[in-house]
Amino acid sequence: MQDAISKQQIIGAGVLTPTTDAGYSDTVIINPGGSGPTLTINRAELAAVLVAVQKGHTEIATDSASSLFQIRKQLLSPMTVLHHLHRELLKDIVNLIQSSPSTVTFYKVKSYSGIIGNEGAAHLAHKAAVNQISDISPPPATNPFYDLFWLSVPNKVGSHAEELRVLTNLQDKLKHDMHAHHHLGEANTDTLLYKLWQKLHDTPQRAAQPDSHKQQPNAKPLAQ
């Protein structure tokens, strides 16, 4: 059994091998590592799965449905998790599964339901997070955004010089800033529909501004 826990930005994980008929049992307290955006409970859960597979376990139970879903995606469609926060952990898990001489089977169990293995793994994860102790730690997390570019727009704050403000998303925020400068985008302006649309929107302005070639009632004729 494996489990993970998070306590005030401190994460821990544990793996418990319950006592078998041969009287064998094993416990592993894990420091999942991680910092900044990679300091997540998901990393702790995946770290526990990684350690369980590294120890040669072929039947692994976890209460993390999300971890199982992510491992499945890494197995079947790795490009969909190309920019996953914990892609390196997922790759290591899948590589071990594929190279295992025996079939690795995962079981989803309900958390905090009295299952001895799950409760024991949760206790180990709690010890790792609260007491900051560990038997093992996976490789340190890498920056998942090192090869990504972030779009930003100028933002003038008071009398200070312009600063760059990062766009929070690539949907409505991007459209809001792009439309202010590129109303047409890549539209074809040579079509009849566009010309009719332009004529329709220009009509109120033309009605408000008389044509310059028409002489106004109060206008004086130019001197000959």
C-alpha positions in Angstrom: 0.0 0.0 0.0 1.2 3.5 -0.7 -0.2 6.9 0.5 0.7 10.6 0.6 -0.2 13.6 2.8 0.3 17.3 2.8 0.8 19.5 5.9 1.2 23.3 5.3 3.3 23.1 2.2 5.2 20.1 3.5 4.5 16.8 1.8 5.3 13.2 2.7 4.7 9.8 1.4 4.9 6.2 2.5 4.9 2.6 1.3 3.7 -0.3 3.5 4.1 -3.9 2.7 1.6 -5.7 5.0 2.6 -8.7 6.9 2.3 -11.9 4.8 2.0 -15.5 5.8 5.8 -15.7 5.9 5.8 -12.9 8.5 7.4 -10.4 6.1 6.6 -6.7 6.4 8.3 -3.6 5.2 7.9 0.2 5.6 9.4 3.0 3.6 9.1 6.7 4.6 9.5 9.0 1.5 10.5 12.6 1.0 8.9 13.4 -2.3 11.0 16.6 -2.8 9.5 19.3 -5.0 9.5 23.1 -4.6 7.4 25.9 -5.9 4.8 24.6 -8.4 6.0 21.0 -8.0 5.4 20.9 -4.2 2.0 19.2 -4.5 0.2 16.2 -3.0 0.1 14.7 -6.5 3.9 14.6 -6.5 3.9 12.8 -3.1 1.4 10.2 -4.5 3.4 9.6 -7.6 6.7 9.4 -5.6 5.1 6.6 -3.4 4.1 4.7 -6.5 7.6 5.1 -8.0 9.2 3.7 -4.8 6.8 0.7 -4.7 7.6 -0.2 -8.3 11.4 0.3 -7.7 11.2 -2.2 -4.8 9.8 -4.8 -7.2 6.2 -4.8 -6.1 3.8 -6.1 -8.7 0.5 -5.6 -6.9 0.2 -2.0 -5.7 -2.8 -0.5 -4.0 -3.4 3.3 -3.8 -6.2 5.6 -2.9 -5.1 8.1 -5.6 -7.3 7.8 -8.6 -5.7 10.8 -10.3 -2.2 9.1 -10.1 -3.5 6.0 -11.8 -5.2 8.1 -14.5 -2.0 10.0 -15.1 0.1 6.8 -15.3 -2.4 5.4 -17.8 -2.1 8.5 -19.9 1.7 8.3 -19.8 1.5 4.7 -21.0 -1.0 5.1 -23.7 -0.6 8.7 -24.9 2.6 10.3 -23.5 2.2 13.4 -25.6 -0.9 14.4 -23.6 1.3 14.8 -20.5 4.2 16.4 -22.2 4.0 19.4 -19.9 2.8 17.7 -16.8 4.3 19.1 -13.6 5.6 15.7 -12.6 6.4 14.3 -16.0 9.8 12.9 -14.9 8.2 10.8 -12.2 5.6 9.5 -14.6 8.3 8.6 -17.1 10.3 6.7 -14.5 7.2 4.8 -13.3 6.2 3.8 -16.8 9.8 2.8 -17.8 9.9 0.5 -14.7 6.5 -1.0 -15.5 7.5 -1.7 -19.1 10.8 -3.3 -18.1 9.3 -5.4 -15.3 9.6 -9.2 -15.9 6.2 -9.6 -14.3 2.9 -7.8 -14.9 2.4 -4.8 -12.6 -1.2 -4.5 -11.3 -2.7 -1.5 -9.6 -5.7 -1.4 -7.3 -7.7 1.6 -6.4 -8.9 1.5 -2.7 -11.0 3.9 -0.7 -9.1 6.2 1.6 -9.7 6.3 5.3 -12.1 3.4 5.2 -10.2 1.1 7.7 -8.1 -0.8 5.2 -5.1 -1.8 7.2 -2.5 -1.3 4.4 -3.9 2.1 3.5 -4.1 3.3 7.1 -0.5 2.2 7.7 0.8 4.0 4.6 -1.1 7.1 5.6 0.7 7.0 9.0 4.1 6.7 7.3 3.2 9.7 5.0 2.2 11.7 8.1 5.5 10.9 9.8 7.4 12.0 6.7 5.6 15.3 6.5 5.5 16.2 10.2 8.8 14.9 11.4 10.7 15.6 8.2 12.3 12.2 8.2 12.7 9.8 5.3 14.3 6.6 4.1 14.4 7.5 0.5 13.8 10.5 -1.8 13.2 10.5 -5.6 15.4 12.7 -7.9 14.8 16.4 -7.2 12.1 18.0 -9.3 13.1 20.0 -12.3 11.5 23.3 -13.5 8.6 22.1 -15.7 8.4 25.5 -17.4 12.0 26.0 -18.5 11.3 25.6 -22.2 8.0 27.5 -22.3 7.4 31.1 -23.4 4.9 33.3 -21.6 2.9 36.0 -23.4 2.8 39.4 -21.8 1.5 42.9 -22.5 2.9 46.3 -21.4 1.3 47.5 -18.2 1.9 51.1 -17.0 1.6 51.4 -13.2 1.1 55.1 -12.1 4.1 57.3 -13.1 6.5 54.3 -13.2 7.9 52.9 -16.4 6.0 50.3 -18.3 6.2 46.8 -16.9 5.3 43.5 -18.5 2.1 41.8 -17.3 1.8 38.1 -18.0 -1.4 37.0 -19.5 -3.3 34.7 -17.1 -4.7 32.5 -19.9 -4.7 32.1 -23.7 -8.4 32.5 -24.1 -10.4 35.5 -23.1 -7.4 37.4 -21.7 -5.5 36.9 -25.0 -8.5 37.9 -27.1 -9.1 41.0 -25.0 -5.6 42.3 -25.6 -5.3 41.2 -29.2 -8.6 42.7 -30.3 -7.6 46.1 -29.1 -4.9 46.2 -31.8 -6.1 43.7 -34.3 -9.8 43.9 -34.7 -9.8 42.0 -37.9 -7.3 39.3 -37.1 -6.8 37.3 -40.3 -10.2 38.1 -41.8 -10.5 38.5 -45.6 -11.5 42.1 -46.2 -12.0 41.7 -49.9 -15.3 39.8 -49.6 -18.7 41.3 -50.3 -19.9 40.4 -46.8 -17.2 42.3 -45.2 -17.8 45.4 -47.4 -21.5 45.3 -46.6 -20.7 44.9 -42.9 -18.3 47.9 -43.1 -20.9 50.0 -44.9 -23.5 49.1 -42.3 -21.3 50.2 -39.4 -20.1 53.3 -41.2 -23.6 54.6 -42.0 -24.3 56.4 -38.6 -20.9 58.2 -38.8 -21.5 59.3 -42.4 -25.0 60.6 -41.5 -23.6 62.6 -38.7 -20.8 64.1 -40.9 -22.1 65.7 -44.1 -20.2 65.0 -47.3 -17.5 67.6 -48.0 -18.4 68.1 -51.7 -22.0 69.3 -50.8 -22.3 73.0 -50.2 -23.9 73.8 -46.8 -26.8 76.3 -46.6 -24.8 78.8 -44.5 -21.6 78.3 -46.4 -20.2 81.3 -48.4 -19.1 80.6 -52.0 -15.4 80.7 -52.6 -14.1 83.9 -54.1 -13.6 83.7 -57.9 
